Amino acid sequence: MTLGWEGEKRVHGCIIHIEIIDEKIWIQRDGTEYGIANELVAAGIPKLQIVLAFHPQDVRQYTEFAVM
């Protein structure tokens, strides 16, 4: 989460949103610099177990990750 104030403006938002759906990791939002998917792969999770849900379904087929 990002939380606080920037001058007089309130800041509140989700940097990373991950869900486990049907035994796969669905990345709904990734606001990190390196990419949480890359971190998960480096930790040994196969790319076909990770869905980049922030991409439209018709675009996911062009990634190295799971479509659904």
N, C-alpha and C positions, 0 to 999 in steps of 0.2 A: 504494500500500500504506500501511496504517497499521501502525506497528510500534513497540513499546516497552513501557513500564510505566505503569500508572495506579495509583499507590500500590503495593500488593503484588500487583496483578493484572496478568498478562501480556496485552497487547493485540496482536493480529495479525489483519489482515483486508484484504480487497480493497475498494478504494473504487470503482474502475472496472474492468469486465471487458467488453472488446469483441472480437468475432471477425468475420472476413470469411468468409461462407458463401455460396456461389453468387453471387458478385460483389455481395453486399449487406453492409452493416455491421449486425451484430447486437449490440445493446447488452444484455448479459446482466445487468449490475449497474451502477447509476449512483447513487453516494452523494454526488454533488457538489451544491452549493447551487443553481447556475443550471441545470444539466442539460447533459450532454455532447451530447445530440441537438440542442439549441439552438445549441451551439458549432459543430457540424458543419454545420448549415443556414447559419449565418452565414458559414462558410468556403466556401459554394457547393455543398454536397452536397445533391441533391434529397431531399425527404422520402420519396419512394417508393424510395429506395435505403437507407433506414434502418429497421430492424426493432426495435421496443421489446420485446425478447424477455422482459423481466422482467414483462410483462403476459401473462395467459393468452391463448391464440390467439383465443378467442371474444370477447375484449375489444378486441383490436387493431383490429378493424374500425371502432371508434368513435374512433380517433385519426386524426390527419392523416398518419400514417406508414404504411409498408408493413406488410402482414399477414404475409407470408412472403417 
